[in-house]
Amino acid sequence: MGKTYLFSPVGNTDPIKYFHDGSMLHICRKYKPDIVYLYLSREMVKNHRKDNRYAQTIELLGKWLNHTFEVRLIMREDLVEVQQYDVFYKEFREMIAQIEKEMELGDRLLLNMASGTPAMKSALVVMATLAEYRFIPVQVSTPKRESNLEHEERKEYDVEFNWELNEDNKENFVDRCREVQCFNLMRLLKLDMIKKHLLAYDYHAAYAIGKELEEEISPETLKLLRAAEARVNLDTGTVSRNVEDNVPEFYPVRDGNKRKLFEYALGLDIKLKKGEYADFVRAITPLGVDLLEMLLKQYCNINLKDYCQDDARAGDKNRQNKQGSGGKKKEAVQVKKWDNDKLQDTAVLKILQEESNLSRFDVVYSWQLNKLIQRTCPDKSLAENTEKLVQIESKVRNVAAHDIVSVTEEWIKKQTEMMPGKIMELIQHLCKMAKITTDDTRWNSYQDMNRLIIQALEREGTKVP
């Protein structure tokens, strides 16, 4: 076990008064610290110089307990204004920071919260509440468990005489120490900050603060924050490593491909809620291709896989195209590509050629899939809605991606004649038509997830670290 340190202001009841230990001595008796820092104001320095009462009494206790105390005196002879809280708060922070630098792993630091002036005690209480440093605050009750009302003459102090009459030297002495369980205000503030970041859908910031509290909150709560950050980044692997697959707040849609599209669409909604309108309009394009592919299969009996390169072939070509200088490969982006051999002599090729005047095709675009839907879909309402989505994408995508513009709600409305919220409703409707989810409440999944995490944070807030 490591060393035990004690930092203790010294007050008028130290070292012995009313035939009992003062707070400083009583903590020494119980915890047997190896190193004792005594903080002395001018009045206490005078007492020390007169009879060495503090260090000598601790030395007597050491002989009594067969324990060696190393006493280090912090003498503030210039300290007269002992009622100024701000002076002590600044000094105590600096002193305790220095003690912590001296400490090693496994050491512990005790703080005497009961000795000294009211201003000294207040400063220590604030430090214990903020918990900037790791220490154990110790309170000591009076021998009578009530205020000390009697007056005891202290002008002349006999160290040996007070030691001999000290009632706490008996074997059955009453332990009056109590470790103070302060709610860590800084910890509570950080928990509240995490909640605010969650409600603002800023999961990166929420997890970053959570990591600062890694040793003060449960691993389960930290995993929830990690999973939330991973979820908004579409990192399903990390989500699965931190949250069970049966947690509906994280997995409202279980089917693999449908879940991928649903989570992407939820991500669009989060961008909208955060006011990230430029990112919102740029992110419509990838969703459009996958969503229209599902609609083509379900409503037009056209399976895009029958006309496209398989994932492996497309991926290999993409990786070849993404090679950097010196042959170093960069991360490839999976892009659907037409297979012109599979297209040969098909009705799909005929429609594509009639709509584009091209003989060969490469990357699959949403406008191409939309043309197939317009020509083959029996559901006219669905065709109208896919046309709306593709038109919206074409009107805003290139401008937002390549020009320096301020993308606002009003700008999107001007470009598309639809407010961003209405565009999101259109996407949700098409997801429902594609049977990605038919339960409208699932679109509140991030709010449900936030509530789950906030409940865990509130439980953390009721714990006393």
Residue pairs with C-beta under 8 A, 6 or more apart in sequence:
1 106
2 103
2 104
2 105
2 106
2 107
2 108
3 34
3 35
3 103
3 104
3 107
3 108
4 31
4 32
4 33
4 34
4 35
4 107
4 108
4 109
4 110
5 33
5 34
5 35
5 36
5 37
5 99
5 102
5 103
5 107
5 108
5 109
5 110
6 24
6 27
6 28
6 31
6 33
6 35
6 36
6 37
6 109
6 110
6 111
6 112
7 37
7 39
7 92
7 95
7 96
7 99
7 109
7 110
7 111
7 112
7 135
8 23
8 24
8 27
8 36
8 37
8 38
8 39
8 111
8 112
8 115
9 39
9 88
9 112
9 115
9 116
9 117
9 120
9 121
9 124
10 24
10 38
10 39
10 40
10 41
10 44
10 54
10 115
10 116
11 22
11 23
11 24
11 44
11 115
11 116
11 117
11 120
12 154
13 22
13 23
13 115
13 148
14 22
14 23
14 24
14 25
14 54
14 115
15 21
15 22
15 24
15 25
15 53
15 54
15 57
15 58
15 162
16 22
16 25
16 57
16 162
16 163
16 166
17 148
17 152
17 154
18 143
18 148
18 150
18 152
19 162
19 165
19 166
19 167
20 26
20 143
20 166
20 167
20 168
21 29
21 166
21 168
21 176
22 115
23 112
23 114
23 115
23 140
24 38
24 54
24 112
24 115
25 57
25 58
25 61
25 168
26 140
26 168
26 176
26 177
27 33
27 110
27 112
27 138
27 140
27 177
28 36
28 58
28 61
28 69
29 61
29 65
29 168
29 173
30 175
30 177
31 110
31 138
31 177
32 65
32 67
32 69
33 69
33 110
34 68
34 69
34 70
35 69
35 70
35 72
36 58
36 69
36 70
36 71
36 72
37 72
37 74
37 95
37 99
38 54
38 55
38 71
38 72
38 73
38 74
39 74
39 76
39 92
39 95
39 116
39 120
40 48
40 54
40 73
40 74
40 75
40 76
41 76
41 79
41 80
41 82
41 117
42 76
42 77
42 78
42 79
42 80
43 82
44 54
45 75
45 76
45 77
47 53
47 54
47 157
48 54
48 55
48 73
48 75
50 157
51 157
51 158
51 159
52 159
53 157
53 159
54 71
54 73
55 71
55 73
56 159
57 159
57 162
57 163
58 69
58 71
59 69
59 71
60 159
60 163
61 67
61 69
62 68
62 69
64 169
74 95
79 87
81 87
82 117
82 119
82 120
83 117
83 118
83 119
84 119
85 119
85 122
85 123
87 119
88 119
88 120
88 122
88 123
88 124
89 123
89 126
89 127
92 120
92 123
92 124
92 127
93 127
93 132
93 133
96 109
96 111
96 127
96 133
96 135
97 133
99 109
100 109
100 133
100 134
103 109
108 135
108 136
109 133
109 134
109 135
109 136
110 135
110 136
110 138
111 124
111 127
111 128
111 135
111 136
111 137
111 138
112 124
112 138
112 140
113 121
113 124
113 125
113 128
113 137
113 138
113 139
113 180
114 121
114 138
114 139
114 140
124 137
125 137
125 182
127 133
128 135
128 137
128 180
128 182
129 182
129 183
129 184
129 185
130 184
130 185
130 186
131 182
131 184
131 185
131 186
131 187
131 465
132 186
136 179
137 179
137 180
137 182
138 177
138 178
138 179
138 180
139 177
139 178
139 179
139 180
140 176
140 177
140 178
141 176
141 178
142 148
142 176
143 167
143 174
143 176
163 169
167 173
168 174
181 464
182 464
183 464
184 216
184 465
187 213
187 216
187 465
188 461
190 209
190 212
190 213
191 213
191 217
191 457
191 460
191 461
193 209
194 206
194 209
194 210
194 225
194 457
195 454
195 457
197 203
197 205
197 206
197 209
198 206
198 228
198 450
198 453
198 454
199 450
200 274
201 232
201 270
201 273
201 274
201 446
202 274
203 225
203 228
203 229
203 231
203 232
204 229
204 232
206 225
206 228
206 229
206 453
207 225
207 226
207 228
207 229
210 217
210 221
210 222
210 225
210 226
211 222
213 222
214 222
216 460
216 465
217 457
217 460
218 456
218 460
220 456
221 453
221 456
221 457
221 459
221 460
223 242
223 243
224 242
224 243
224 452
224 453
224 456
225 453
226 238
226 242
227 238
227 239
227 242
227 243
227 250
228 449
228 450
228 453
230 236
230 237
230 238
230 239
230 242
231 239
231 250
231 263
231 449
232 267
232 270
234 260
234 263
234 264
234 267
236 259
236 260
236 263
239 250
243 250
243 251
245 251
245 254
247 452
248 448
249 445
249 448
249 449
249 451
249 452
250 449
251 259
252 262
252 437
252 439
252 442
252 445
252 448
253 259
253 262
253 263
253 436
253 437
253 442
258 435
258 436
258 437
260 290
261 287
261 290
261 291
261 294
261 431
261 434
261 436
262 431
262 436
262 437
262 442
264 283
264 286
264 287
264 290
265 287
265 427
265 428
265 431
265 436
266 443
266 445
266 446
267 283
268 280
268 283
268 284
268 287
268 424
268 427
269 424
269 443
269 446
270 446
271 277
271 279
271 280
271 283
272 280
272 420
272 421
272 424
277 407
277 408
277 409
277 411
277 412
277 420
278 400
278 405
278 407
280 420
281 393
281 396
281 397
281 400
281 407
281 412
282 397
282 400
282 401
284 389
284 392
284 393
284 396
284 397
284 423
284 427
285 366
285 393
285 397
287 427
288 366
288 389
288 390
288 393
289 336
289 364
289 365
289 366
289 369
291 389
291 427
291 430
291 431
291 434
292 366
292 369
292 370
292 373
292 386
292 390
293 304
293 336
293 369
294 434
294 436
295 373
295 377
295 382
295 386
295 430
295 433
295 434
296 302
296 303
296 304
296 369
296 372
296 373
296 376
297 303
297 304
298 434
298 435
299 373
299 377
299 378
299 379
299 382
299 433
300 372
300 373
300 376
300 377
301 376
302 348
302 372
302 376
304 336
304 364
304 369
306 342
307 338
307 339
307 342
307 343
307 346
307 348
307 349
308 314
308 336
308 337
308 338
308 339
308 342
308 364
309 317
309 336
309 337
309 338
309 339
311 334
314 334
314 335
314 336
314 337
315 332
315 334
317 337
318 332
318 333
318 334
318 335
319 329
319 332
322 329
322 330
322 331
322 332
322 333
323 329
323 330
324 330
335 363
335 364
336 363
336 364
337 362
337 363
337 364
338 361
338 362
338 363
338 364
340 360
340 361
343 349
343 352
343 361
348 372
351 371
351 372
351 375
351 376
352 358
352 361
352 368
352 371
352 372
353 359
355 368
355 371
356 368
361 368
366 389
366 390
366 393
367 390
367 394
370 386
370 387
370 389
370 390
373 382
373 383
373 386
374 383
374 386
374 387
377 383
377 386
382 430
382 433
385 426
385 429
385 430
385 433
386 430
388 418
388 426
389 426
389 427
389 430
391 416
392 416
392 418
392 423
392 426
395 415
395 416
396 407
396 412
396 415
396 416
399 405
399 415
400 407
405 411
409 419
409 420
412 418
412 419
412 420
412 423
413 419
413 420
416 423
418 426
428 440
428 443
431 437
432 438
432 440
437 443
